[in-house]
Amino acid sequence: MTDQAIEDLPAVIAELEEKCQEFPSNVMARHHLGLVYLKAGRTQDAIESLEKAIALDPQSVESLINLGAIHFGQGDLDKAAELNEKAVAISSRAAQAYTNLGLIAQQRNDLDKALGYYQAAVDVDASLATAWINMTSVLTMQGEDARALEAARKGLELDGDSAVAHNNLAVALYFSGQFQEAKRYLDNARNLGYPVEPRFVESLEEKLS
């Protein structure tokens, strides 16, 4: 979607609604309408439009993933998991669905399962930054310092503007004993707007003093 289209959401919505009325079996029109509804803050309309897309084509992986993301955002982890599981059952190469399942497992504090999903995601698509970034936090919590550092560097390489990636690399470097470099990336995270953990800042400053 172009910047101009984003700025003129009502016109885009009207155009897509008209297209859906004219071609009621057009799955992609329903799918895109759902995404535009979501962009406009019309969450329930987005849900209904994506559900219609899935009803028209139960194999619509992207619609399943996007609908799952909405339910995840609403805190319905069960529904989000169900939709993403359907997506990977349809396509074993649905890297984003694996990543989403990893995040759901992480929310449920099932770190081993989360790590398995993140690994599946990067096995399918090694360029998916969010999978590497999320994997870093799980590996750090599991005490896998060397693997966490490797994943953190990969995540930042893929998405250098991610405040989370800078913070996660700072944490990974800290646990690897590289305190000066950790401070550099922590400062980057802070400058990018990440709400850095005060206790981590204090601990790092102690190491550097």
Secondary structure as GFF3:
##gff-version 3
##sequence-region A 1 209
A	DSSP	alpha_helix	3	7	.	.	.	ID=ss1
A	DSSP	alpha_helix	9	22	.	.	.	ID=ss2
A	DSSP	alpha_helix	27	39	.	.	.	ID=ss3
A	DSSP	alpha_helix	43	56	.	.	.	ID=ss4
A	DSSP	alpha_helix	61	73	.	.	.	ID=ss5
A	DSSP	alpha_helix	77	90	.	.	.	ID=ss6
A	DSSP	alpha_helix	95	107	.	.	.	ID=ss7
A	DSSP	alpha_helix	111	124	.	.	.	ID=ss8
A	DSSP	alpha_helix	129	141	.	.	.	ID=ss9
A	DSSP	alpha_helix	145	158	.	.	.	ID=ss10
A	DSSP	alpha_helix	163	175	.	.	.	ID=ss11
A	DSSP	alpha_helix	179	191	.	.	.	ID=ss12
A	DSSP	alpha_helix	198	208	.	.	.	ID=ss13
###
